[in-house]
């Protein structure tokens, strides 16, 4: 099986390199990742502009672009053979709840899913260096045994968050729904002149402690797996509009 690994922390990030090392002993693994950190880039891609790609070795490429660029290149440039799975991570820091809309890590897996290839986003609950990237990598290795990777007709899209804990302290696995994150954002003025400001984003994040959510169960010491999709339709609101349409006159010009 051919696997493409990417991330938004940059190709030299510890999480990516450890995951690559573990999976390479069992699968054909190719790495296409940003040359520098691109956190918070979501699904941004380059259009109508050139992208520089540096070949590190036979299996690895550094891209002067975003995570979604890397996956798009991996799937459509011919630089690597066709892949059966895209894994984005292991990210430094969790991606839970509303994070998935900003996260470049999740966007890597989402981009694969958009193009009909299964994708997994993997994050660890630590913004610093972690002692448990290898444990998380072996968890992914075991997880792959249970999923029908080669089914192009029904690809899947998973978001996985792994606790920053030793194996004996992890309580198990929970399949969860997305939780709610509240971003209390604020911008600091770093520099100011007559016409220009230099701002820096600051603030805090608060969590809704809802039972069964990724936010809550990760904090409870579980590995959390959230199946995702890309259909953002508000079906409840659409049903309300459809009911309203049946009771209103239809105006025609």
Phi, psi and omega in degrees: 000139178262128180238135172256127176251136175220181175192185172239005179270351182105151189296336181269002184298144183302315184300316179295315185294322178292315178300316179301315181298318181290313185287333183294340177285350186233337184223167170277111188246129176242142181241122171229111187217160178300146178290335178226170183297137180228036183302144177075018184273352181051223183263027179299139175223159175274133177230140178055033176211155181283150176236127178274133180234127178252125177276117181279314175204192184300333187245000189228138180222136174255131186246135173275068185195195183265172181299316179297325173303314184299316180292318179300317177297316180298326183274334193230001184264342185081004179293329180230162177296163176305139182251153180264342186203143172244129175243127180249114182141196002280125185284145174275103183110146183288157171229096186233158174052229183295346177305330188296340181276340179258335191291128170290328178299309179296325179297328177300314178290323179296319179299317176301314182298320178302323182267014173085019178242136180298143182223142176234128170257131183232130179225152176245147188278055177206130178273353180256185172299143183235149176275359192241016175298323180290319176301316179296324180293319178291330174297316178298319178302316178291323181299323183296339178291340186258001185242139180283079188302322192277002182280096179288337182287333182221072177294160180229164190219110184243142171244119185242132173240128186249131180295149175275066186221154172292157185306319184292342181266351180277131187281340181147204181242138174233131170271121193233166168264166177292138174271191180241129177245136179250114181270115176263074187281149174208149179248133175264140173277115180271316178221151180211133173232191184298323185241348187232148174237145168247117185249154175226131181288134178221183177133190181225166177237131175246152184240143172274115185278072181266126180300136178088000179269160178299321181300311185289314186287329173296317178294335178278358175098019180256151163286126184247133179239121180242112174290132182241166174220184179240007179277108182264010181300132174273092186292326178297315180292322179298319178297322177296319179293321180294321177295320179295322182296328182286343182256352180259158172291146174264116183270133178234141178276000000 
